[in-house]
Amino acid sequence: MGLPMNRHSKHRTRTRRAHHALTVVQVTTCTKCKTEVLPHRVCKVCGTYNGRQVLNVDKAVGKKLKKSAPAKKEA
């Protein structure tokens, strides 16, 4: 297992870590429903992208509800 020959100074270590800072997530607003959306992605609320309806949200939500609902057992 390799070990460093000499100790790195604090300056060298901190200079390397200068690029490790976190950035804030950039969000835009949906033109139709005014909710916050990540850029270049379909709005999950109304299903529009670039001013066009590309996703039928009612159908997708109905599918999710059907999957998550527990099966009813009749006695």
WOFENGI-V724112 format. One record per residue. RES is the residue in three letters. PSI is psi in whole degrees, -180 to 180 (NA if undefined). BURIAL is + if it has 24 or more other ideal C-beta (glycine too) atoms within 12 Angstrom, else -. D_FIRST is the distance of its C-alpha to the first C-alpha in Angstrom with 1 decimal. Layout:
[[RES PSI BURIAL D_FIRST] [RES PSI BURIAL D_FIRST]]
This chain:
[[MET 128 - 0.0] [GLY 141 - 3.8] [LEU 149 - 6.6] [PRO 140 - 10.2] [MET -43 - 12.5] [ASN 158 - 15.5] [ARG 138 - 16.7] [HIS 141 - 18.2] [SER 165 - 21.9] [LYS -39 - 23.6] [HIS -45 - 25.6] [ARG -43 - 22.7] [THR -46 - 21.1] [ARG -32 - 24.6] [THR -40 - 25.5] [ARG -39 - 22.7] [ARG 0 - 23.7] [ALA -22 - 27.4] [HIS 4 - 27.2] [HIS 6 - 26.2] [ALA 146 - 29.7] [LEU 149 - 31.5] [THR 153 - 34.7] [VAL 139 - 37.9] [VAL 126 - 38.8] [GLN 129 - 41.8] [VAL 154 - 44.6] [THR 174 - 48.0] [THR 142 - 51.3] [CYS 136 + 52.9] [THR -24 - 56.1] [LYS -52 - 58.0] [CYS -2 - 57.0] [LYS 28 - 55.3] [THR 162 - 52.2] [GLU 132 - 48.8] [VAL 144 + 46.8] [LEU 146 - 43.6] [PRO 146 - 44.4] [HIS 37 - 45.0] [ARG 157 - 45.2] [VAL 140 + 48.2] [CYS 128 + 49.8] [LYS -21 - 49.3] [VAL -50 - 52.6] [CYS -14 + 55.0] [GLY 24 - 53.1] [THR 152 + 53.9] [TYR 125 - 51.9] [ASN 37 - 53.2] [GLY 5 - 56.7] [ARG 149 - 56.9] [GLN 112 - 56.9] [VAL -11 - 54.1] [LEU 130 - 53.3] [ASN 98 - 55.9] [VAL -38 - 54.6] [ASP -41 - 57.3] [LYS -43 - 56.4] [ALA -41 - 52.6] [VAL -41 - 53.3] [GLY -39 - 55.7] [LYS -44 - 53.2] [LYS -43 - 50.6] [LEU -38 - 53.2] [LYS -40 - 54.3] [LYS -39 - 50.8] [SER -18 - 50.1] [ALA 132 - 53.5] [PRO 149 - 53.5] [ALA 132 - 55.8] [LYS 131 - 59.1] [LYS 132 - 60.4] [GLU 136 - 64.1] [ALA NA - 65.5]]
